[in-house]
């Protein structure tokens, strides 16, 4: 007898739903083991995470604040994933979007709130889109691997922002810290319930709805799926695959750029070092867990928001490093990848063939 891997013809809805759930439970178990090794009760830790994240108005608002850039960057990555394009550069695109919005806020000379919001949004959209569009152009024209290009451009974007905030854009009244001057009130989002929750969250939900309608209800959304699943058939059907690759990456980067706009206009009110603590990289996990669904991105982003806010409490109460939260995310992704394998394949024992 020998063990072989056999592709499933179809997978049942129960398996497609149950396998990810089981994977998350297993990830919780292994994370609990890590907590035990650190001398922390897993049940107490999980209870503390939930209480801090959703047990009060303040905690819930902080969860939504964390979820806002995650939703937008998750949508950006999932859009590219729909075409089997691997945008690993959402982190850099967030920074470039924030840069565009900051330029309008500080140097455009506009004072009207709505004009500023439209201008900042447009600048972030274009800057993030063009930054990702470089990879789209290289992939469409010369088949350059977009994973390498988008990943390397993250570092270029972050270092370029550092140049601006350490140099020409540094606030002369900022005591030599690497940050720009604060935005005027007209360049800021409104806040809700005397918390840090801002209207960028509504913007993120609006983008999720628009992307859902775009992907599920338009011809181009259908073409994106076809090109991603079978490029040769798409070309045979007359679809412009090269142009679609460029525009999908442009839109993906543009949505990530909106996340940067949301952060500077709704939360930080300036461009500064460490604008994103890795939202663009977390977006890759979110897009994968959400199965590239816009609704799934919103749900998974909220769960990641709970994990990030709860992780802060773990650091304060038990002095656990933030690396534990990242390890938890990695465990979830690892076991989700395993569940994908068992959804598509199965292990089967077969009799060995003997040759006489």
ZADO-1210 file (C-alpha; in nm, 4 decimals, padded with zeros to 6 digits):
<atoms>
<atom x="00.0000" y="00.0000" z="00.0000" code="UNK" pos="1"/>
<atom x="00.1176" y="00.3526" z="-00.0691" code="UNK" pos="2"/>
<atom x="-00.0172" y="00.6997" z="-00.0027" code="UNK" pos="3"/>
<atom x="-00.0950" y="00.9137" z="-00.3088" code="UNK" pos="4"/>
<atom x="-00.2272" y="01.2659" z="-00.3554" code="UNK" pos="5"/>
<atom x="-00.5403" y="01.2829" z="-00.5689" code="UNK" pos="6"/>
<atom x="-00.7108" y="01.5976" z="-00.6961" code="UNK" pos="7"/>
<atom x="-01.0772" y="01.6286" z="-00.6027" code="UNK" pos="8"/>
<atom x="-01.3243" y="01.6664" z="-00.8892" code="UNK" pos="9"/>
<atom x="-01.5470" y="01.8795" z="-00.6659" code="UNK" pos="10"/>
<atom x="-01.5444" y="01.9857" z="-00.3016" code="UNK" pos="11"/>
<atom x="-01.8553" y="01.9969" z="-00.0880" code="UNK" pos="12"/>
<atom x="-01.9779" y="02.3272" z="00.0628" code="UNK" pos="13"/>
<atom x="-01.9336" y="02.1697" z="00.4061" code="UNK" pos="14"/>
<atom x="-01.5672" y="02.1025" z="00.3348" code="UNK" pos="15"/>
<atom x="-01.5077" y="02.4524" z="00.1929" code="UNK" pos="16"/>
<atom x="-01.6638" y="02.6090" z="00.5038" code="UNK" pos="17"/>
<atom x="-01.5444" y="02.3614" z="00.7644" code="UNK" pos="18"/>
<atom x="-01.1779" y="02.3353" z="00.6648" code="UNK" pos="19"/>
<atom x="-01.0963" y="02.7064" z="00.7279" code="UNK" pos="20"/>
<atom x="-01.2845" y="02.6975" z="01.0597" code="UNK" pos="21"/>
<atom x="-01.0916" y="02.3913" z="01.1728" code="UNK" pos="22"/>
<atom x="-00.7685" y="02.5584" z="01.0582" code="UNK" pos="23"/>
<atom x="-00.8347" y="02.8666" z="01.2718" code="UNK" pos="24"/>
<atom x="-00.9151" y="02.6454" z="01.5737" code="UNK" pos="25"/>
<atom x="-00.5842" y="02.4621" z="01.5247" code="UNK" pos="26"/>
<atom x="-00.4035" y="02.7962" z="01.4948" code="UNK" pos="27"/>
<atom x="-00.5631" y="02.9067" z="01.8233" code="UNK" pos="28"/>
<atom x="-00.4437" y="02.5837" z="01.9825" code="UNK" pos="29"/>
<atom x="-00.0825" y="02.6349" z="01.8721" code="UNK" pos="30"/>
<atom x="-00.0933" y="03.0025" z="01.9706" code="UNK" pos="31"/>
<atom x="-00.2207" y="02.8881" z="02.3095" code="UNK" pos="32"/>
<atom x="00.0799" y="02.6586" z="02.3379" code="UNK" pos="33"/>
<atom x="00.3084" y="02.9571" z="02.2734" code="UNK" pos="34"/>
<atom x="00.1245" y="03.1521" z="02.5427" code="UNK" pos="35"/>
<atom x="00.1728" y="02.8668" z="02.7882" code="UNK" pos="36"/>
<atom x="00.5446" y="02.8645" z="02.7126" code="UNK" pos="37"/>
<atom x="00.5455" y="03.2374" z="02.7914" code="UNK" pos="38"/>
<atom x="00.3709" y="03.1685" z="03.1245" code="UNK" pos="39"/>
<atom x="00.0317" y="03.3111" z="03.0195" code="UNK" pos="40"/>
<atom x="-00.3018" y="03.1314" z="03.0447" code="UNK" pos="41"/>
<atom x="-00.4467" y="03.1017" z="02.6896" code="UNK" pos="42"/>
<atom x="-00.8073" y="03.1324" z="02.8112" code="UNK" pos="43"/>
<atom x="-00.7286" y="03.4490" z="03.0059" code="UNK" pos="44"/>
<atom x="-00.5366" y="03.5907" z="02.7112" code="UNK" pos="45"/>
<atom x="-00.8149" y="03.5235" z="02.4599" code="UNK" pos="46"/>
<atom x="-01.0740" y="03.6659" z="02.6981" code="UNK" pos="47"/>
<atom x="-00.8613" y="03.9781" z="02.7439" code="UNK" pos="48"/>
<atom x="-00.8213" y="04.0166" z="02.3662" code="UNK" pos="49"/>
<atom x="-01.1985" y="04.0073" z="02.3134" code="UNK" pos="50"/>
<atom x="-01.2729" y="04.2404" z="02.6036" code="UNK" pos="51"/>
<atom x="-01.0167" y="04.5012" z="02.5016" code="UNK" pos="52"/>
<atom x="-01.1239" y="04.4897" z="02.1362" code="UNK" pos="53"/>
<atom x="-01.5039" y="04.4855" z="02.1591" code="UNK" pos="54"/>
<atom x="-01.5926" y="04.5069" z="02.5287" code="UNK" pos="55"/>
<atom x="-01.6328" y="04.8861" z="02.5371" code="UNK" pos="56"/>
<atom x="-01.7089" y="05.1757" z="02.3042" code="UNK" pos="57"/>
<atom x="-01.3458" y="05.2811" z="02.3143" code="UNK" pos="58"/>
<atom x="-01.2218" y="04.9289" z="02.2395" code="UNK" pos="59"/>
<atom x="-01.4693" y="04.8826" z="01.9548" code="UNK" pos="60"/>
<atom x="-01.3748" y="05.2206" z="01.8052" code="UNK" pos="61"/>
<atom x="-01.0050" y="05.1297" z="01.8178" code="UNK" pos="62"/>
<atom x="-01.0793" y="04.7996" z="01.6444" code="UNK" pos="63"/>
<atom x="-01.2584" y="04.9859" z="01.3643" code="UNK" pos="64"/>
<atom x="-00.9708" y="05.2350" z="01.3420" code="UNK" pos="65"/>
<atom x="-00.7256" y="04.9474" z="01.2939" code="UNK" pos="66"/>
<atom x="-00.9601" y="04.7756" z="01.0484" code="UNK" pos="67"/>
<atom x="-00.9929" y="05.0811" z="00.8211" code="UNK" pos="68"/>
<atom x="-00.6503" y="05.0661" z="00.6479" code="UNK" pos="69"/>
<atom x="-00.6668" y="04.6862" z="00.6569" code="UNK" pos="70"/>
<atom x="-00.9964" y="04.6859" z="00.4638" code="UNK" pos="71"/>
<atom x="-00.8618" y="04.9220" z="00.1991" code="UNK" pos="72"/>
<atom x="-00.5256" y="04.7524" z="00.1547" code="UNK" pos="73"/>
<atom x="-00.6929" y="04.4096" z="00.1681" code="UNK" pos="74"/>
<atom x="-00.9294" y="04.5152" z="-00.1114" code="UNK" pos="75"/>
<atom x="-00.6296" y="04.6378" z="-00.3115" code="UNK" pos="76"/>
<atom x="-00.4440" y="04.3089" z="-00.2875" code="UNK" pos="77"/>
<atom x="-00.7550" y="04.0950" z="-00.3424" code="UNK" pos="78"/>
<atom x="-00.8366" y="04.2802" z="-00.6651" code="UNK" pos="79"/>
<atom x="-00.4963" y="04.1901" z="-00.8082" code="UNK" pos="80"/>
<atom x="-00.5269" y="03.8338" z="-00.6793" code="UNK" pos="81"/>
<atom x="-00.8483" y="03.7966" z="-00.8826" code="UNK" pos="82"/>
<atom x="-00.6324" y="03.8072" z="-01.1962" code="UNK" pos="83"/>
<atom x="-00.3600" y="03.5893" z="-01.0440" code="UNK" pos="84"/>
<atom x="-00.1449" y="03.9036" z="-01.0171" code="UNK" pos="85"/>
<atom x="00.0549" y="03.9054" z="-00.6950" code="UNK" pos="86"/>
<atom x="00.0710" y="04.2610" z="-00.5651" code="UNK" pos="87"/>
<atom x="00.3131" y="04.2447" z="-00.2712" code="UNK" pos="88"/>
<atom x="00.3619" y="04.6217" z="-00.2785" code="UNK" pos="89"/>
<atom x="00.0570" y="04.7539" z="-00.0922" code="UNK" pos="90"/>
<atom x="00.2830" y="04.8798" z="00.1861" code="UNK" pos="91"/>
<atom x="00.4718" y="05.1119" z="-00.0472" code="UNK" pos="92"/>
<atom x="00.1513" y="05.2138" z="-00.2232" code="UNK" pos="93"/>
<atom x="00.0044" y="05.3183" z="00.1133" code="UNK" pos="94"/>
<atom x="00.3028" y="05.5455" z="00.1685" code="UNK" pos="95"/>
<atom x="00.2797" y="05.6951" z="-00.1791" code="UNK" pos="96"/>
<atom x="-00.0919" y="05.7609" z="-00.1366" code="UNK" pos="97"/>
<atom x="-00.0206" y="05.9315" z="00.1944" code="UNK" pos="98"/>
<atom x="00.2475" y="06.1408" z="00.0245" code="UNK" pos="99"/>
<atom x="00.0056" y="06.2587" z="-00.2461" code="UNK" pos="100"/>
<atom x="-00.2615" y="06.3479" z="00.0092" code="UNK" pos="101"/>
<atom x="-00.0040" y="06.5313" z="00.2229" code="UNK" pos="102"/>
<atom x="00.1157" y="06.7413" z="-00.0710" code="UNK" pos="103"/>
<atom x="-00.2400" y="06.8616" z="-00.1373" code="UNK" pos="104"/>
<atom x="-00.3060" y="06.9262" z="00.2328" code="UNK" pos="105"/>
<atom x="00.0095" y="07.1297" z="00.2902" code="UNK" pos="106"/>
<atom x="00.1005" y="07.2916" z="-00.0407" code="UNK" pos="107"/>
<atom x="-00.2077" y="07.3219" z="-00.2624" code="UNK" pos="108"/>
<atom x="-00.3318" y="07.6427" z="-00.0994" code="UNK" pos="109"/>
<atom x="-00.6929" y="07.5165" z="-00.0883" code="UNK" pos="110"/>
<atom x="-00.8929" y="07.5985" z="00.2245" code="UNK" pos="111"/>
<atom x="-01.2394" y="07.4593" z="00.1504" code="UNK" pos="112"/>
<atom x="-01.2929" y="07.1284" z="00.3337" code="UNK" pos="113"/>
<atom x="-01.4687" y="06.9448" z="00.0511" code="UNK" pos="114"/>
<atom x="-01.2257" y="07.0649" z="-00.2140" code="UNK" pos="115"/>
<atom x="-00.9374" y="06.9540" z="00.0034" code="UNK" pos="116"/>
<atom x="-01.0933" y="06.6112" z="00.0616" code="UNK" pos="117"/>
<atom x="-01.1514" y="06.5583" z="-00.3107" code="UNK" pos="118"/>
<atom x="-00.8027" y="06.6829" z="-00.3941" code="UNK" pos="119"/>
<atom x="-00.6340" y="06.4667" z="-00.1294" code="UNK" pos="120"/>
<atom x="-00.8360" y="06.1619" z="-00.2342" code="UNK" pos="121"/>
<atom x="-00.7505" y="06.2154" z="-00.6022" code="UNK" pos="122"/>
<atom x="-00.3798" y="06.2680" z="-00.5339" code="UNK" pos="123"/>
<atom x="-00.3623" y="05.9549" z="-00.3164" code="UNK" pos="124"/>
<atom x="-00.5521" y="05.7544" z="-00.5789" code="UNK" pos="125"/>
<atom x="-00.3199" y="05.8640" z="-00.8600" code="UNK" pos="126"/>
<atom x="00.0062" y="05.8309" z="-00.6650" code="UNK" pos="127"/>
<atom x="-00.0761" y="05.4831" z="-00.5353" code="UNK" pos="128"/>
<atom x="-00.2014" y="05.3767" z="-00.8776" code="UNK" pos="129"/>
<atom x="00.1026" y="05.5005" z="-01.0677" code="UNK" pos="130"/>
<atom x="00.3371" y="05.3392" z="-00.8160" code="UNK" pos="131"/>
<atom x="00.1742" y="04.9997" z="-00.8747" code="UNK" pos="132"/>
<atom x="00.1332" y="05.0785" z="-01.2446" code="UNK" pos="133"/>
<atom x="00.5111" y="05.0607" z="-01.2902" code="UNK" pos="134"/>
<atom x="00.4952" y="04.6894" z="-01.2054" code="UNK" pos="135"/>
<atom x="00.1869" y="04.6546" z="-01.4255" code="UNK" pos="136"/>
<atom x="00.3651" y="04.8064" z="-01.7241" code="UNK" pos="137"/>
<atom x="00.6749" y="04.5900" z="-01.6752" code="UNK" pos="138"/>
<atom x="00.4600" y="04.2766" z="-01.6430" code="UNK" pos="139"/>
<atom x="00.2387" y="04.3601" z="-01.9432" code="UNK" pos="140"/>
<atom x="00.5170" y="04.4663" z="-02.1831" code="UNK" pos="141"/>
<atom x="00.8159" y="04.2527" z="-02.0836" code="UNK" pos="142"/>
<atom x="00.6713" y="03.9805" z="-01.8536" code="UNK" pos="143"/>
<atom x="00.8778" y="04.1043" z="-01.5582" code="UNK" pos="144"/>
<atom x="00.7774" y="03.9263" z="-01.2376" code="UNK" pos="145"/>
<atom x="00.5456" y="04.1595" z="-01.0468" code="UNK" pos="146"/>
<atom x="00.6232" y="03.9958" z="-00.7109" code="UNK" pos="147"/>
<atom x="00.9845" y="04.1126" z="-00.7226" code="UNK" pos="148"/>
<atom x="00.9009" y="04.4570" z="-00.8618" code="UNK" pos="149"/>
<atom x="00.6222" y="04.5389" z="-00.6148" code="UNK" pos="150"/>
<atom x="00.8238" y="04.4060" z="-00.3207" code="UNK" pos="151"/>
<atom x="01.1343" y="04.6089" z="-00.4068" code="UNK" pos="152"/>
<atom x="00.9286" y="04.9226" z="-00.4674" code="UNK" pos="153"/>
<atom x="00.8079" y="04.9061" z="-00.1063" code="UNK" pos="154"/>
<atom x="01.1575" y="04.9937" z="00.0107" code="UNK" pos="155"/>
<atom x="01.1957" y="05.2674" z="-00.2495" code="UNK" pos="156"/>
<atom x="00.8667" y="05.4278" z="-00.1404" code="UNK" pos="157"/>
<atom x="00.9465" y="05.4155" z="00.2314" code="UNK" pos="158"/>
<atom x="01.2967" y="05.5539" z="00.1823" code="UNK" pos="159"/>
<atom x="01.1636" y="05.8308" z="-00.0431" code="UNK" pos="160"/>
<atom x="00.9111" y="05.9297" z="00.2252" code="UNK" pos="161"/>
<atom x="01.1940" y="05.9292" z="00.4792" code="UNK" pos="162"/>
<atom x="01.3871" y="06.1664" z="00.2538" code="UNK" pos="163"/>
<atom x="01.0899" y="06.4054" z="00.2444" code="UNK" pos="164"/>
<atom x="01.0206" y="06.4055" z="00.6170" code="UNK" pos="165"/>
<atom x="01.3883" y="06.4288" z="00.7142" code="UNK" pos="166"/>
<atom x="01.4493" y="06.6913" z="00.4484" code="UNK" pos="167"/>
<atom x="01.2348" y="06.9336" z="00.2452" code="UNK" pos="168"/>
<atom x="00.8994" y="06.8539" z="00.4102" code="UNK" pos="169"/>
<atom x="01.0190" y="06.8409" z="00.7715" code="UNK" pos="170"/>
<atom x="00.8238" y="07.0650" z="01.0055" code="UNK" pos="171"/>
<atom x="01.0521" y="07.3537" z="01.1114" code="UNK" pos="172"/>
<atom x="00.8552" y="07.3697" z="01.4378" code="UNK" pos="173"/>
<atom x="00.8757" y="06.9933" z="01.4962" code="UNK" pos="174"/>
<atom x="01.1832" y="06.9932" z="01.7251" code="UNK" pos="175"/>
<atom x="01.3833" y="06.8135" z="01.4531" code="UNK" pos="176"/>
<atom x="01.1568" y="06.5067" z="01.4528" code="UNK" pos="177"/>
<atom x="01.1011" y="06.3365" z="01.1130" code="UNK" pos="178"/>
<atom x="00.7483" y="06.4564" z="01.0403" code="UNK" pos="179"/>
<atom x="00.5672" y="06.7225" z="00.8420" code="UNK" pos="180"/>
<atom x="00.3634" y="07.0112" z="00.9777" code="UNK" pos="181"/>
<atom x="00.0144" y="06.9212" z="01.0980" code="UNK" pos="182"/>
<atom x="-00.2776" y="06.9485" z="00.8581" code="UNK" pos="183"/>
<atom x="-00.5281" y="07.2297" z="00.8940" code="UNK" pos="184"/>
<atom x="-00.8726" y="07.1376" z="01.0311" code="UNK" pos="185"/>
<atom x="-01.0159" y="07.1554" z="00.6783" code="UNK" pos="186"/>
<atom x="-00.7866" y="06.8693" z="00.5699" code="UNK" pos="187"/>
<atom x="-00.9035" y="06.6281" z="00.8409" code="UNK" pos="188"/>
<atom x="-01.1765" y="06.3659" z="00.8538" code="UNK" pos="189"/>
<atom x="-01.4612" y="06.3998" z="01.1016" code="UNK" pos="190"/>
<atom x="-01.4491" y="06.1884" z="01.4189" code="UNK" pos="191"/>
<atom x="-01.7370" y="05.9977" z="01.5785" code="UNK" pos="192"/>
<atom x="-01.8502" y="05.9564" z="01.9413" code="UNK" pos="193"/>
<atom x="-01.5515" y="06.1462" z="02.0878" code="UNK" pos="194"/>
<atom x="-01.3214" y="05.8624" z="01.9794" code="UNK" pos="195"/>
<atom x="-01.0506" y="05.8240" z="01.7164" code="UNK" pos="196"/>
<atom x="-01.2966" y="05.6547" z="01.4805" code="UNK" pos="197"/>
<atom x="-01.3189" y="05.8707" z="01.1690" code="UNK" pos="198"/>
<atom x="-01.5115" y="05.8837" z="00.8440" code="UNK" pos="199"/>
<atom x="-01.2322" y="05.6951" z="00.6680" code="UNK" pos="200"/>
<atom x="-01.4051" y="05.3809" z="00.7985" code="UNK" pos="201"/>
<atom x="-01.7165" y="05.4709" z="00.6001" code="UNK" pos="202"/>
<atom x="-01.4941" y="05.5366" z="00.2992" code="UNK" pos="203"/>
<atom x="-01.3464" y="05.1877" z="00.3356" code="UNK" pos="204"/>
<atom x="-01.6920" y="05.0278" z="00.3489" code="UNK" pos="205"/>
<atom x="-01.7952" y="05.2299" z="00.0436" code="UNK" pos="206"/>
<atom x="-01.4889" y="05.1075" z="-00.1470" code="UNK" pos="207"/>
<atom x="-01.5733" y="04.7482" z="-00.0512" code="UNK" pos="208"/>
<atom x="-01.9275" y="04.7885" z="-00.1868" code="UNK" pos="209"/>
<atom x="-01.8063" y="04.9495" z="-00.5101" code="UNK" pos="210"/>
<atom x="-01.5434" y="04.6796" z="-00.5630" code="UNK" pos="211"/>
<atom x="-01.8019" y="04.4070" z="-00.5032" code="UNK" pos="212"/>
<atom x="-02.0380" y="04.5563" z="-00.7614" code="UNK" pos="213"/>
<atom x="-01.7487" y="04.6100" z="-01.0014" code="UNK" pos="214"/>
<atom x="-01.6278" y="04.2505" z="-00.9779" code="UNK" pos="215"/>
<atom x="-01.9672" y="04.0797" z="-00.9722" code="UNK" pos="216"/>
<atom x="-02.1841" y="04.3032" z="-01.1900" code="UNK" pos="217"/>
<atom x="-01.9652" y="04.4424" z="-01.4704" code="UNK" pos="218"/>
<atom x="-01.8214" y="04.2974" z="-01.7894" code="UNK" pos="219"/>
<atom x="-01.4686" y="04.4018" z="-01.7001" code="UNK" pos="220"/>
<atom x="-01.5012" y="04.2313" z="-01.3624" code="UNK" pos="221"/>
<atom x="-01.5950" y="03.9122" z="-01.5452" code="UNK" pos="222"/>
<atom x="-01.3016" y="03.9546" z="-01.7819" code="UNK" pos="223"/>
<atom x="-01.0629" y="03.9887" z="-01.4883" code="UNK" pos="224"/>
<atom x="-01.1769" y="03.6495" z="-01.3575" code="UNK" pos="225"/>
<atom x="-01.1449" y="03.4894" z="-01.7012" code="UNK" pos="226"/>
<atom x="-00.7963" y="03.6317" z="-01.7618" code="UNK" pos="227"/>
<atom x="-00.6856" y="03.5164" z="-01.4171" code="UNK" pos="228"/>
<atom x="-00.8207" y="03.1621" z="-01.4588" code="UNK" pos="229"/>
<atom x="-00.7248" y="03.1033" z="-01.8245" code="UNK" pos="230"/>
<atom x="-00.5146" y="03.3705" z="-02.0011" code="UNK" pos="231"/>
<atom x="-00.4910" y="03.1738" z="-02.3250" code="UNK" pos="232"/>
<atom x="-00.8686" y="03.1375" z="-02.3528" code="UNK" pos="233"/>
<atom x="-00.9054" y="03.5087" z="-02.2720" code="UNK" pos="234"/>
<atom x="-00.6680" y="03.6042" z="-02.5554" code="UNK" pos="235"/>
<atom x="-00.8501" y="03.3680" z="-02.7916" code="UNK" pos="236"/>
<atom x="-01.1757" y="03.5437" z="-02.6979" code="UNK" pos="237"/>
<atom x="-01.0214" y="03.8785" z="-02.7935" code="UNK" pos="238"/>
<atom x="-00.9635" y="04.0164" z="-02.4431" code="UNK" pos="239"/>
<atom x="-00.6741" y="04.2643" z="-02.4091" code="UNK" pos="240"/>
<atom x="-00.4795" y="04.0834" z="-02.1405" code="UNK" pos="241"/>
<atom x="-00.1791" y="04.3207" z="-02.1365" code="UNK" pos="242"/>
<atom x="-00.3875" y="04.6338" z="-02.0872" code="UNK" pos="243"/>
<atom x="-00.5968" y="04.4556" z="-01.8242" code="UNK" pos="244"/>
<atom x="-00.2858" y="04.3601" z="-01.6270" code="UNK" pos="245"/>
<atom x="-00.1727" y="04.7232" z="-01.6193" code="UNK" pos="246"/>
<atom x="-00.5114" y="04.8640" z="-01.5185" code="UNK" pos="247"/>
<atom x="-00.5750" y="04.6010" z="-01.2529" code="UNK" pos="248"/>
<atom x="-00.2429" y="04.6782" z="-01.0885" code="UNK" pos="249"/>
<atom x="-00.3092" y="05.0506" z="-01.1246" code="UNK" pos="250"/>
<atom x="-00.6475" y="05.0167" z="-00.9499" code="UNK" pos="251"/>
<atom x="-00.4972" y="04.7873" z="-00.6879" code="UNK" pos="252"/>
<atom x="-00.2312" y="05.0457" z="-00.6039" code="UNK" pos="253"/>
<atom x="-00.4872" y="05.3269" z="-00.6140" code="UNK" pos="254"/>
<atom x="-00.7031" y="05.1565" z="-00.3500" code="UNK" pos="255"/>
<atom x="-00.3951" y="05.1019" z="-00.1313" code="UNK" pos="256"/>
<atom x="-00.3155" y="05.4716" z="-00.1830" code="UNK" pos="257"/>
<atom x="-00.6599" y="05.5570" z="-00.0443" code="UNK" pos="258"/>
<atom x="-00.5574" y="05.3690" z="00.2713" code="UNK" pos="259"/>
<atom x="-00.2634" y="05.6093" z="00.3046" code="UNK" pos="260"/>
<atom x="-00.4976" y="05.9055" z="00.2549" code="UNK" pos="261"/>
<atom x="-00.7264" y="05.7687" z="00.5264" code="UNK" pos="262"/>
<atom x="-00.4395" y="05.7361" z="00.7724" code="UNK" pos="263"/>
<atom x="-00.3036" y="06.0891" z="00.7314" code="UNK" pos="264"/>
<atom x="-00.6433" y="06.2618" z="00.7043" code="UNK" pos="265"/>
<atom x="-00.8214" y="06.0634" z="00.9726" code="UNK" pos="266"/>
<atom x="-00.5657" y="05.9666" z="01.2309" code="UNK" pos="267"/>
<atom x="-00.2207" y="06.1230" z="01.2173" code="UNK" pos="268"/>
<atom x="-00.2891" y="06.4599" z="01.0455" code="UNK" pos="269"/>
<atom x="00.0640" y="06.4618" z="00.9043" code="UNK" pos="270"/>
<atom x="00.3127" y="06.2491" z="00.7151" code="UNK" pos="271"/>
<atom x="00.5599" y="06.0830" z="00.9480" code="UNK" pos="272"/>
<atom x="00.7995" y="05.7939" z="00.9913" code="UNK" pos="273"/>
<atom x="00.6298" y="05.4586" z="01.0563" code="UNK" pos="274"/>
<atom x="00.3024" y="05.5678" z="00.9000" code="UNK" pos="275"/>
<atom x="00.2061" y="05.2051" z="00.8424" code="UNK" pos="276"/>
<atom x="00.3124" y="04.9327" z="01.0881" code="UNK" pos="277"/>
<atom x="00.2913" y="04.6705" z="00.8132" code="UNK" pos="278"/>
<atom x="-00.0711" y="04.7077" z="00.6996" code="UNK" pos="279"/>
<atom x="00.0291" y="04.6340" z="00.3401" code="UNK" pos="280"/>
<atom x="00.1865" y="04.3020" z="00.4373" code="UNK" pos="281"/>
<atom x="-00.1051" y="04.2047" z="00.6609" code="UNK" pos="282"/>
<atom x="-00.3293" y="04.2783" z="00.3601" code="UNK" pos="283"/>
<atom x="-00.1767" y="03.9770" z="00.1817" code="UNK" pos="284"/>
<atom x="-00.2957" y="03.7503" z="00.4624" code="UNK" pos="285"/>
<atom x="-00.6370" y="03.9186" z="00.4631" code="UNK" pos="286"/>
<atom x="-00.6853" y="03.8786" z="00.0876" code="UNK" pos="287"/>
<atom x="-00.5929" y="03.5122" z="00.1085" code="UNK" pos="288"/>
<atom x="-00.8187" y="03.4408" z="00.4063" code="UNK" pos="289"/>
<atom x="-01.1063" y="03.6294" z="00.2420" code="UNK" pos="290"/>
<atom x="-01.0803" y="03.4145" z="-00.0709" code="UNK" pos="291"/>
<atom x="-01.0526" y="03.7401" z="-00.2713" code="UNK" pos="292"/>
<atom x="-01.4084" y="03.8368" z="-00.1750" code="UNK" pos="293"/>
<atom x="-01.4803" y="04.2048" z="-00.0970" code="UNK" pos="294"/>
<atom x="-01.7236" y="04.1082" z="00.1820" code="UNK" pos="295"/>
<atom x="-01.4717" y="03.8554" z="00.3105" code="UNK" pos="296"/>
<atom x="-01.2033" y="04.1264" z="00.3216" code="UNK" pos="297"/>
<atom x="-01.4236" y="04.3413" z="00.5461" code="UNK" pos="298"/>
<atom x="-01.4944" y="04.0507" z="00.7843" code="UNK" pos="299"/>
<atom x="-01.1338" y="03.9301" z="00.8025" code="UNK" pos="300"/>
<atom x="-01.0069" y="04.2874" z="00.8475" code="UNK" pos="301"/>
<atom x="-01.2362" y="04.3323" z="01.1467" code="UNK" pos="302"/>
<atom x="-01.1016" y="04.0077" z="01.2944" code="UNK" pos="303"/>
<atom x="-00.7453" y="04.1265" z="01.2346" code="UNK" pos="304"/>
<atom x="-00.8373" y="04.4572" z="01.3987" code="UNK" pos="305"/>
<atom x="-00.9518" y="04.2641" z="01.7052" code="UNK" pos="306"/>
<atom x="-00.6238" y="04.0742" z="01.7066" code="UNK" pos="307"/>
<atom x="-00.4129" y="04.3918" z="01.6771" code="UNK" pos="308"/>
<atom x="-00.6019" y="04.5820" z="01.9493" code="UNK" pos="309"/>
<atom x="-00.6042" y="04.2751" z="02.1727" code="UNK" pos="310"/>
<atom x="-00.2355" y="04.2255" z="02.1016" code="UNK" pos="311"/>
<atom x="-00.1671" y="04.5689" z="02.2486" code="UNK" pos="312"/>
<atom x="-00.3287" y="04.4537" z="02.5724" code="UNK" pos="313"/>
<atom x="-00.1111" y="04.1412" z="02.5744" code="UNK" pos="314"/>
<atom x="00.1944" y="04.3631" z="02.5528" code="UNK" pos="315"/>
<atom x="00.0782" y="04.5847" z="02.8408" code="UNK" pos="316"/>
<atom x="-00.0543" y="04.3186" z="03.0780" code="UNK" pos="317"/>
<atom x="00.1907" y="04.0350" z="03.0205" code="UNK" pos="318"/>
<atom x="00.4820" y="04.2184" z="02.8524" code="UNK" pos="319"/>
<atom x="00.4557" y="03.9954" z="02.5453" code="UNK" pos="320"/>
<atom x="00.6308" y="04.1299" z="02.2340" code="UNK" pos="321"/>
<atom x="00.4338" y="04.2450" z="01.9291" code="UNK" pos="322"/>
<atom x="00.6123" y="03.9631" z="01.7460" code="UNK" pos="323"/>
<atom x="00.3659" y="03.7280" z="01.9158" code="UNK" pos="324"/>
<atom x="00.0766" y="03.8915" z="01.7297" code="UNK" pos="325"/>
<atom x="00.2648" y="03.8558" z="01.4007" code="UNK" pos="326"/>
<atom x="00.3390" y="03.4915" z="01.4846" code="UNK" pos="327"/>
<atom x="-00.0335" y="03.4406" z="01.5454" code="UNK" pos="328"/>
<atom x="-00.1109" y="03.5859" z="01.2023" code="UNK" pos="329"/>
<atom x="00.1502" y="03.3568" z="01.0495" code="UNK" pos="330"/>
<atom x="-00.0023" y="03.0515" z="01.2182" code="UNK" pos="331"/>
<atom x="-00.3452" y="03.1391" z="01.0819" code="UNK" pos="332"/>
<atom x="-00.2081" y="03.1781" z="00.7290" code="UNK" pos="333"/>
<atom x="-00.0044" y="02.8573" z="00.7540" code="UNK" pos="334"/>
<atom x="-00.3012" y="02.6452" z="00.8555" code="UNK" pos="335"/>
<atom x="-00.5312" y="02.8184" z="00.6057" code="UNK" pos="336"/>
<atom x="-00.2889" y="02.7214" z="00.3301" code="UNK" pos="337"/>
<atom x="-00.3078" y="02.3665" z="00.4623" code="UNK" pos="338"/>
<atom x="-00.6882" y="02.3764" z="00.4512" code="UNK" pos="339"/>
<atom x="-00.6728" y="02.4932" z="00.0880" code="UNK" pos="340"/>
<atom x="-00.4679" y="02.1847" z="00.0078" code="UNK" pos="341"/>
<atom x="-00.7263" y="01.9501" z="00.1588" code="UNK" pos="342"/>
<atom x="-01.0120" y="02.1345" z="-00.0145" code="UNK" pos="343"/>
<atom x="-00.8511" y="02.0754" z="-00.3544" code="UNK" pos="344"/>
<atom x="-00.6759" y="01.7413" z="-00.2920" code="UNK" pos="345"/>
<atom x="-00.7188" y="01.4292" z="-00.0865" code="UNK" pos="346"/>
<atom x="-00.4850" y="01.1593" z="00.0393" code="UNK" pos="347"/>
<atom x="-00.5652" y="00.8083" z="-00.0733" code="UNK" pos="348"/>
<atom x="-00.4174" y="00.4672" z="00.0038" code="UNK" pos="349"/>
<atom x="-00.3723" y="00.2513" z="-00.3036" code="UNK" pos="350"/>
<atom x="-00.2253" y="-00.0919" z="-00.3532" code="UNK" pos="351"/>
<atom x="00.1258" y="-00.0939" z="-00.4893" code="UNK" pos="352"/>
<atom x="00.1855" y="-00.2495" z="-00.8300" code="UNK" pos="353"/>
<atom x="00.4240" y="-00.5463" z="-00.8275" code="UNK" pos="354"/>
<atom x="00.6141" y="-00.6416" z="-01.1401" code="UNK" pos="355"/>
<atom x="00.7042" y="-01.0064" z="-01.1655" code="UNK" pos="356"/>
</atoms>
